[in-house]
Amino acid sequence: MSSRLNVGLIGYQFMGKAHSNAYRQVNRFFDLPYQVGMHTLCGRTESSVKAAADHLGWERYSTDWREVVADPDIQVIDISTPGDSHCEIALAAAAAGKIVFCEKPIGNTLAEARQMLDAVQQADVPHAIFHNYRKIPAVALAKQMIENGDLGTLYHMRATYLQDWIADPNFPLVWRLQKERAGSGAHGDIGAHIIDLGRHLVGEFAEVTGLLHTFVKQRPLAGAVEGDLGGAAQSQSGHDLPMGDVTVDDASAFLARFQNGAIGTFEASRFAVGRKNHGRFEINGSKGTIVFNLERMNELEYYNAADAPGTHGFRLIQTTESHHPYAGRYWPVGHIIGYEHTFINLVADAVTAIHRGELPTPNFFDGYENQRILDAVERSSETRGWVSL
C-alpha cells in the first residue's frame, strides 16, 4: 500500500459531511503513517454531488457507486447512505478487496449484518463502523477507569438517548420513518449508539426484554408539506395533504442482563420534547459511579466510594488535559473539543490499526453484535417476553 490512502465516500448528507470533515482534518492533528486522500464523493444527483464535492474538499465526484468501488486508485470505501443500500455496497467493496467503513447500524436487518460481516472476513479486508461515541475523550477515560477496576464490580448501566425532531405530527414522512429504507426508527438510529456503549463499557448482553412504540402512525408525505403548518396537516391552499404510514418506531425501551451479572435500562426516543441530542449514561459499581452526558461531552462525573468520610460527592473531571485520551491532539488544557472530533479520532485510530496490520475498532463484528441486540429487542416487543442472546 502506498503512503496515500484514498477514500471513496458514498453519501454526502449529514454523516457524509461529518466523515468528510474527518478525512480533511485527520492528518492535521495526528501523525499518521498514511496521508488520507479525499479522492471521490458519490451521490445520485450530479448537480448536488458536484456542489457537495467542491464544498467539502473532494477531488472528484461520481453518480455511480459501482464505478467508485471499481476504481483501482481508491483503497477505502466509506458507506454513509441510508441503511437500505449498506449491504449491497459493502458486499461489492469487500469483493473488490477494499477497506470497508460503514455508518451504523451496518445493515437494516440481522441477516444483512451477518452477510456484511461474512463478506469482509472472507475477503480478509479491514473494516470499521462509525460508532464514533467510543472516541469521545470522556468515554475513553470511562473505559480506562472500568478496566483499571476503579468502579469495582459493575452493577448497573442506565442509558438514554433522547431527541425531539419528529415530535410535531406534521413533520413529513422522510426516509428515516420508513422501515424499508431505515430498518428501524429511534431504536436503530440512536438506540444503537447506547447499545454499543453498553457492550463497550460493561460487556456482552445475555438477554433483553423491551418494547417499541410508534406515537404518530401517519404523516404527510415528504415534499407535500409547505412551510410550518402547525395544527392540522393541510397545505397552504387548505386541502388535506396526502398521508403515508410510519413503519418504524418512534421510541424504544428495554431491560437487559449482561453476561457479567450487571443489569441495564436503555431508552431511545425522538419524542422527548426539549431534548435535542441528549445522550446520557450512568454506570454504578461496588467502588463508585461514573456519569456521562453527550451534551457536556468534555466532562465525566465520578463518585469514589473510597473517599474519606465527610468528603463524598461527585467530582467533575474535565477531560481536556494532554494525558486524557485524544485530548492532547488538539488544543491546550481547558479548550474543549466537539462532536466533529469524534469522527477524526475514529479515522485516526482506524488508519493506525490498518498500518499495524490490526483490525480497527469498532468494526463489523461490533456492528453485527449490536444488530443482534437490536433484533432481539424488536422480537421481544412482538412476543412481550425475554429474548436470550
Number of C-alpha atoms within 10 A of each C-alpha: 7 9 10 14 19 21 26 27 29 27 22 22 15 10 16 22 16 19 26 21 17 21 22 16 18 21 18 12 15 17 12 16 17 18 17 22 19 21 21 23 30 29 22 13 11 14 10 12 21 19 11 21 22 13 10 19 16 22 12 15 22 21 18 15 23 13 11 24 26 14 14 12 15 20 23 24 26 29 31 26 21 19 25 18 16 24 24 13 22 28 19 19 28 25 16 16 18 26 23 27 26 27 22 25 31 34 29 24 21 22 14 19 24 20 18 27 23 16 19 23 15 11 16 14 18 24 27 24 24 28 24 20 22 24 23 26 27 29 26 18 20 23 16 14 16 19 13 10 14 21 23 16 16 23 18 21 25 19 26 22 27 24 22 17 16 19 17 14 17 22 19 21 23 16 15 19 24 18 17 14 15 23 23 25 27 26 31 25 18 24 26 22 24 24 24 23 20 24 15 16 21 24 16 19 24 17 19 26 22 24 21 24 17 16 12 17 16 18 22 23 17 14 10 16 20 11 8 10 13 11 9 11 21 18 17 13 7 9 9 13 18 16 17 15 14 23 19 22 26 24 24 24 20 19 17 25 20 22 14 14 14 20 20 20 19 21 24 30 29 24 21 18 14 12 16 15 17 18 24 18 19 17 24 19 20 15 15 20 23 24 22 21 21 20 15 15 21 22 21 22 18 22 19 19 18 11 11 8 7 6 10 12 12 16 12 13 14 19 27 24 20 14 11 15 19 24 24 16 17 17 14 12 13 12 13 17 18 13 15 15 22 22 27 26 25 26 26 24 17 23 23 19 15 17 13 11 10 12 18 22 18 21 21 29 21 20 27 23 20 29 27 19 24 22 20 21 29 23 19 21 21 12 13 13 14 18 20 15 15
